[in-house]
Amino acid sequence: VIGYPTDTIYGIGCSIYNTEGIKKIRMLKKQNNNKPLSFICSDLKNISEYAYVSNYAYKTIKRLIPGGYTFILKATKLVPKIMLTKQKTVGIRVPNNKICLEMVKELGHPIITTSIFNSKDELFTNSEEVEEQFGKALDLIIDGGSIPAIHSTIVDFTDEVPVILRKGKGDISTLVVEE
């Protein structure tokens, strides 16, 4: 389990196939198994291996990645059951951050991406903060410098018309959506 920067936050993650790592992440976040965890893919081709992508979603996502978005999509059978919601959906990101995209490419499959908070319920903005709170619990912390911590914009593509579930870093002005 590692701490690393994305384009929106410093978070923690591991391989989506590391069941023990996933359990450890849930424990560190004090999160139950029903709460979904998002993961990072390297590109649109990689997304389409792990999720069903409609033509409209494909064209839209292609315009938006890499960037500050999380896309909710129906999962394929490649996604481990421990990662699935009851609706069999997944949250997928392609951040505009070379560090995490290279990690996914080197690993050969997605890594979990989930936000962590300090004792004041604030997102982490640098690796030193992550080290201070989670250092002993993590196997590695990657320093990507300071980043302005802001959540990703969550866009649900499971229906014909996308729905904005959370406004964040990603610009929604070019999307035809329901809010």
C-alpha positions as CSV (number, residue, x, y, z in Angstrom):
1,V,0.0,0.0,0.0
2,I,1.5,3.3,-1.1
3,G,0.9,7.0,-0.7
4,Y,1.2,9.1,-3.9
5,P,0.1,12.3,-5.7
6,T,-2.6,12.6,-8.4
7,D,-3.7,15.8,-10.1
8,T,-6.2,16.4,-7.4
9,I,-5.0,14.9,-4.1
10,Y,-2.4,12.9,-2.3
11,G,-4.1,9.5,-1.8
12,I,-3.3,5.9,-1.0
13,G,-3.6,2.9,-3.2
14,C,-2.5,-0.6,-4.3
15,S,-3.0,-3.0,-7.1
16,I,-6.7,-3.7,-7.7
17,Y,-5.8,-7.4,-7.4
18,N,-4.1,-7.0,-4.0
19,T,-6.9,-8.2,-1.7
20,E,-4.9,-7.7,1.5
21,G,-3.9,-4.2,0.4
22,I,-7.5,-3.3,-0.3
23,K,-8.5,-4.6,3.2
24,K,-5.6,-2.5,4.7
25,I,-6.8,0.6,2.8
26,R,-10.3,0.2,4.1
27,M,-8.9,-0.2,7.7
28,L,-6.8,2.9,7.3
29,K,-9.8,4.9,6.1
30,K,-12.1,3.3,8.7
31,Q,-14.3,2.3,5.8
32,N,-16.7,-0.6,5.5
33,N,-16.6,-3.0,2.5
34,N,-19.8,-1.5,0.9
35,K,-18.1,1.8,0.2
36,P,-16.7,1.9,-3.3
37,L,-13.0,2.5,-4.1
38,S,-12.0,4.1,-7.4
39,F,-9.0,3.1,-9.5
40,I,-6.6,4.7,-12.0
41,C,-6.4,3.5,-15.6
42,S,-3.6,4.6,-17.9
43,D,-5.8,5.6,-20.9
44,L,-9.2,5.1,-22.6
45,K,-8.2,1.7,-24.0
46,N,-7.3,0.6,-20.4
47,I,-10.7,1.9,-19.2
48,S,-12.5,-0.2,-21.8
49,E,-10.9,-3.3,-20.4
50,Y,-12.4,-2.8,-17.0
51,A,-15.7,-1.0,-17.8
52,Y,-18.4,-0.9,-20.4
53,V,-18.1,2.4,-22.2
54,S,-21.0,3.6,-24.4
55,N,-20.2,5.5,-27.6
56,Y,-21.3,8.8,-26.0
57,A,-19.2,8.1,-22.9
58,Y,-16.3,7.1,-25.1
59,K,-16.4,10.4,-27.0
60,T,-16.8,12.4,-23.9
61,I,-14.2,10.7,-21.8
62,K,-11.7,10.9,-24.7
63,R,-12.0,14.7,-24.5
64,L,-11.7,14.9,-20.7
65,I,-8.7,12.7,-20.0
66,P,-6.2,13.0,-18.5
67,G,-7.9,15.2,-16.0
68,G,-9.7,15.8,-12.7
69,Y,-12.6,13.5,-13.2
70,T,-13.8,10.2,-11.8
71,F,-16.1,8.3,-14.2
72,I,-18.8,5.9,-12.9
73,L,-19.2,3.0,-15.3
74,K,-20.6,-0.6,-15.4
75,A,-17.7,-3.0,-14.6
76,T,-16.5,-5.8,-16.7
77,K,-15.5,-9.2,-15.3
78,L,-11.9,-8.2,-15.0
79,V,-12.7,-6.1,-12.0
80,P,-12.3,-8.1,-8.7
81,K,-15.5,-8.6,-6.8
82,I,-14.0,-6.8,-3.7
83,M,-14.0,-3.6,-5.9
84,L,-17.6,-3.8,-7.0
85,T,-20.7,-2.0,-5.7
86,K,-24.0,-3.7,-5.5
87,Q,-24.8,-2.1,-8.9
88,K,-21.6,-3.6,-10.3
89,T,-20.2,-0.2,-11.1
90,V,-16.7,1.2,-10.8
91,G,-15.2,4.6,-10.4
92,I,-12.3,5.2,-12.8
93,R,-9.8,8.0,-13.1
94,V,-7.1,8.9,-15.6
95,P,-5.4,11.7,-13.7
96,N,-3.3,14.4,-15.3
97,N,-0.3,13.3,-13.3
98,K,2.7,11.5,-14.9
99,I,3.7,9.7,-11.6
100,C,0.4,7.7,-11.2
101,L,0.0,7.1,-15.0
102,E,3.5,5.6,-15.1
103,M,2.9,3.5,-12.1
104,V,-0.2,2.0,-13.8
105,K,1.7,1.4,-17.0
106,E,4.6,-0.3,-15.2
107,L,2.3,-2.4,-13.1
108,G,0.3,-3.5,-16.1
109,H,-3.1,-3.0,-14.5
110,P,-5.0,-0.3,-12.5
111,I,-4.2,0.9,-9.0
112,I,-6.7,2.0,-6.4
113,T,-7.0,5.7,-5.8
114,T,-8.7,7.0,-2.7
115,S,-8.4,10.2,-0.7
116,I,-7.2,10.4,2.8
117,F,-7.8,13.1,5.4
118,N,-5.8,14.6,8.2
119,S,-7.1,15.0,11.8
120,K,-8.9,18.2,10.7
121,D,-10.8,16.4,7.9
122,E,-8.6,18.2,5.3
123,L,-7.1,16.6,2.2
124,F,-3.4,16.2,2.1
125,T,-1.4,18.5,-0.1
126,N,2.1,17.1,0.2
127,S,4.0,13.8,0.9
128,E,5.3,15.1,4.3
129,E,1.7,15.3,5.6
130,V,1.0,11.7,4.4
131,E,4.3,10.6,6.0
132,E,3.4,12.2,9.3
133,Q,0.0,10.5,9.6
134,F,0.4,7.2,7.7
135,G,4.2,6.7,7.4
136,K,4.4,3.5,9.4
137,A,1.3,2.0,7.8
138,L,2.4,2.5,4.2
139,D,5.1,0.6,2.2
140,L,6.1,3.6,0.1
141,I,5.3,7.3,-0.1
142,I,6.0,9.0,-3.4
143,D,6.9,12.7,-3.2
144,G,5.3,14.6,-6.1
145,G,5.7,18.1,-4.5
146,S,2.8,20.2,-3.2
147,I,-0.5,20.1,-5.0
148,P,-3.7,22.1,-4.4
149,A,-6.0,19.5,-2.8
150,I,-9.4,19.4,-4.5
151,H,-11.6,16.4,-5.2
152,S,-12.2,15.1,-8.7
153,T,-15.5,15.8,-10.4
154,I,-17.6,12.6,-10.4
155,V,-19.6,11.9,-13.6
156,D,-21.9,8.9,-13.7
157,F,-22.1,7.4,-17.2
158,T,-24.2,4.3,-16.3
159,D,-27.3,5.8,-18.0
160,E,-27.8,7.5,-21.4
161,V,-27.5,11.0,-19.9
162,P,-24.5,11.5,-17.7
163,V,-25.1,12.8,-14.1
164,I,-22.8,14.9,-12.1
165,L,-22.5,13.3,-8.7
166,R,-19.9,15.8,-7.3
167,K,-18.4,19.0,-8.7
168,G,-14.7,19.2,-8.3
169,K,-11.6,19.9,-10.3
170,G,-12.9,18.7,-13.7
171,D,-14.7,21.4,-15.7
172,I,-18.4,20.4,-16.3
173,S,-19.3,23.3,-18.6
174,T,-18.8,21.2,-21.8
175,L,-20.9,18.3,-20.6
176,V,-24.5,17.7,-21.4
177,V,-25.6,16.4,-18.1
178,E,-28.2,16.1,-15.3
179,E,-27.3,17.5,-11.9
